[in-house]
Amino acid sequence: MSWLIHQFETFNLITIVVMITFVTTMSRANMIKQLKAQSEEIYKEFEEVKDEIRGQHQAISSLINAKK
């Protein structure tokens, strides 16, 4: 018990709490940054798929119009 009181008196416990808070905040910021990067990558992949579909649609339309 005296050890715990000593920790409060010397602010060691406060230092630990501040360090944990800092690490948690930095981890959260890094995770948000990574999620943004992943969502941008997924968005680019969807755009590539949409472009591919548009290209195939145009090719099919050209074939249909050529047969007429």
KEKE-3310 file (N, C-alpha, C; in steps of 0.2 Angstrom, whole numbers, plus 5000, padded with zeros to 4 digits):
npx = (5004:5010:5019:5010:5005:5017:5020:5010:5014:5027:5023:5024:5014:5006:5014:5014:5001:5000:5009:5002:4990:4995:5002:4990:4983:4991:4991:4978:4977:4986:4980:4968:4974:4979:4967:4961:4970:4968:4955:4956:4963:4955:4944:4951:4953:4939:4936:4944:4938:4926:4929:4934:4922:4915:4922:4921:4907:4906:4913:4904:4892:4897:4899:4886:4880:4887:4882:4870)
npy = (4994:5006:5007:5011:5023:5030:5030:5038:5050:5053:5054:5044:5036:5044:5048:5035:5034:5045:5041:5029:5034:5043:5033:5026:5035:5038:5026:5025:5035:5031:5019:5025:5032:5021:5014:5024:5024:5011:5011:5020:5013:5002:5009:5014:5001:4997:5007:5004:4991:4996:5004:4993:4986:4996:4997:4984:4984:4994:4987:4977:4984:4989:4978:4973:4984:4983:4972:4975)
npz = (5000:5004:4994:4983:4987:4987:4973:4968:4974:4969:4956:4946:4942:4936:4925:4918:4915:4906:4896:4891:4887:4876:4868:4864:4858:4847:4841:4837:4828:4818:4814:4808:4797:4790:4787:4778:4768:4763:4759:4749:4740:4737:4731:4720:4713:4711:4702:4691:4688:4684:4673:4665:4663:4656:4644:4639:4637:4627:4617:4615:4611:4599:4591:4590:4583:4571:4566:4562)
capx = (5000:5014:5022:5006:5005:5024:5020:5006:5018:5032:5020:5026:5008:5003:5018:5012:4994:5001:5012:4997:4986:4999:5002:4984:4981:4995:4989:4972:4979:4989:4975:4964:4978:4979:4961:4960:4974:4965:4949:4957:4965:4949:4941:4954:4951:4933:4936:4947:4933:4920:4932:4934:4915:4913:4926:4917:4900:4907:4914:4898:4888:4900:4897:4878:4879:4890:4878:4863)
capy = (5000:5012:5008:5014:5030:5033:5031:5045:5055:5054:5055:5039:5033:5049:5047:5029:5035:5049:5037:5024:5039:5045:5027:5024:5041:5038:5020:5026:5040:5027:5015:5028:5033:5015:5013:5028:5021:5005:5013:5023:5008:4999:5014:5013:4995:4998:5012:5000:4986:5000:5005:4987:4985:5001:4995:4978:4987:4998:4982:4973:4988:4990:4971:4973:4989:4981:4966:4978)
capz = (5000:5004:4987:4978:4989:4984:4966:4967:4977:4964:4949:4942:4940:4931:4919:4915:4912:4900:4891:4889:4883:4870:4863:4862:4853:4841:4837:4833:4822:4813:4811:4804:4791:4786:4784:4773:4762:4761:4756:4742:4736:4735:4727:4713:4710:4709:4696:4686:4686:4681:4666:4661:4661:4651:4638:4636:4635:4621:4612:4613:4607:4592:4588:4589:4578:4565:4563:4559)
cpx = (5004:5017:5017:5005:5012:5023:5016:5011:5024:5030:5022:5020:5005:5007:5016:5006:4995:5004:5007:4992:4989:5000:4995:4981:4985:4993:4983:4973:4982:4984:4970:4967:4978:4973:4959:4964:4971:4959:4950:4960:4959:4945:4944:4953:4944:4932:4939:4942:4928:4923:4932:4927:4913:4916:4922:4910:4901:4908:4908:4893:4891:4898:4890:4877:4882:4886:4871:4864)
cpy = (5006:5013:5012:5021:5033:5034:5037:5051:5057:5055:5050:5036:5038:5049:5041:5030:5040:5045:5032:5028:5041:5039:5025:5029:5040:5031:5021:5030:5035:5022:5018:5030:5027:5013:5017:5026:5015:5006:5016:5018:5004:5003:5014:5007:4995:5002:5008:4994:4990:5001:4999:4985:4989:4999:4989:4980:4990:4992:4978:4977:4989:4984:4971:4978:4987:4975:4969:4981)
cpz = (5000:4997:4982:4980:4986:4977:4964:4969:4972:4957:4944:4938:4934:4924:4915:4911:4906:4895:4887:4884:4876:4865:4860:4856:4846:4837:4833:4827:4816:4810:4806:4797:4787:4783:4778:4767:4759:4757:4749:4738:4733:4730:4720:4710:4708:4702:4690:4683:4682:4674:4662:4658:4655:4644:4635:4634:4628:4615:4610:4609:4600:4588:4586:4583:4571:4562:4560:4552)
residu = (MET:SER:TRP:LEU:ILE:HIS:GLN:PHE:GLU:THR:PHE:ASN:LEU:ILE:THR:ILE:VAL:VAL:MET:ILE:THR:PHE:VAL:THR:THR:MET:SER:ARG:ALA:ASN:MET:ILE:LYS:GLN:LEU:LYS:ALA:GLN:SER:GLU:GLU:ILE:TYR:LYS:GLU:PHE:GLU:GLU:VAL:LYS:ASP:GLU:ILE:ARG:GLY:GLN:HIS:GLN:ALA:ILE:SER:SER:LEU:ILE:ASN:ALA:LYS:LYS)
# end
